[in-house]
Amino acid sequence: MSSISIIGTGNMARTIGARAVAGGNTVEVMGRDRSKAADLAKTLGGGATTGEWGSAPAGDIVILALLYDGVVPVVSQYGDALAGKVLVDISNPFNSTFDGLAHRKETSIAQEVARVAPAGARVVKAFNTVFRHVLEKGRPDVFLAGDDAQAKASVEAFIQSLGLRPLDVGDLKMAHWLEGAGVVTVGLANHGVGNLDFALGITELPVRAGG
Amino acid sequence: MSSISIIGTGNMARTIGARAVAGGNTVEVMGRDRSKAADLAKTLGGGATTGEWGSAPAGDIVILALLYDGVVPVVSQYGDALAGKVLVDISNPFNSTFDGLAHRKETSIAQEVARVAPAGARVVKAFNTVFRHVLEKGRPDVFLAGDDAQAKASVEAFIQSLGLRPLDVGDLKMAHWLEGAGVVTVGLANHGVGNLDFALGITELPVRAGG
């Protein structure tokens, strides 16, 4: 099992935290508002602890459960406190109409995190195509991307501990296209599916073959 | 059932053509090399016919089964012969390393087709996330995008005639992100899945719920 720290106390922090505790992982919660972090840790149970905002996280894997425009500033603020950690960016930098990305350049929040992260920190993009309530109730596939094989392996093990299937799509620059897959997911919710009760994933040939 | 014309005589033309005939659609094949088109029509059977390259297609839906860099030039060459048609771009404009798109701008082959298409033609992006042999052997989900609701409805009906599930992701500018989903699909084949025997799709909450 993994030792994880969650930076953030919002809905996604709560949902990932709950699944992480259920999967037998050690969980620490860090929030700007320490009392909110303590409340969430208490809600999560399973021995979840509270860390101090800006200090070195206890976990080897640090989930950045923040709104997309807060991710890079917070990683910058933490600075060397994140040295040696695996940083997991789960954000969706949607534009204001939810049909494209906020950055016009071919980049991603994950790649921008890698630019400001301290030496030895390794960034993995994951979870961004999964709607929160699907993560709560279902067993969605979880896509991930990153440059460091060992970091990806540790995130994959964490994803598996949640009872979910990790699907590696390649190196960190693929995070741009995973963010695009987040855009596709919202497009499906608004058009072809018409609701939020689904997840992007894969189906393998033996499973649905028969056409 | 639909009346379709396929421009192209390659593997994807053959695979879509075979499924189209099996689905009870009327199929016409158009190739630069008329004899290749005739051979394919004969192979497809089901009354498939051969059209003359550059002349007005017989089908209401025109599948552009061409390599990505040929799509815009061929649509330009056909010009007014495509007036009133629903043009289906299935291409993947991969870069040379298959981990990004050939165009650096936030566009898509489908959007570029729309720029050169004649008045009354409507463009739909579809099928690009599906590996050919999966379309041959399996029942993959088929994502689509386009600006014209009627055109999308006709393509959806065609996709359903193939026994497949159409999934509308939104308007034509979403074609950029569907092309990105093509990049993700290749990334999965090379990393997280490790083979080509799968398709990107969706799983709905009641189906896999249980976490």
Interface residues (C-beta under 8 A of the other chain):
Chain A: R19 D99 G100 R104 E106 V134 K137 G138 R139 P140 D141 F143 L144 A145 L162 G163 L164 P166 L167 D168 V169 G170 D171 K173 M174 H176 W177 L178 G180 A181 V183 V184 G187 L188 N190 H191 G192 V193 D197 F198 A199 L200 G201 I202 T203 E204 L205 P206 R208 A209 G210 G211
Chain B: R19 D99 G100 R104 E106 V134 K137 G138 R139 P140 D141 F143 L144 A145 L162 G163 L164 P166 L167 D168 V169 G170 D171 K173 M174 H176 W177 L178 G180 A181 V183 V184 G187 L188 N190 H191 G192 V193 D197 F198 A199 L200 G201 I202 T203 E204 L205 P206 R208 A209 G210 G211
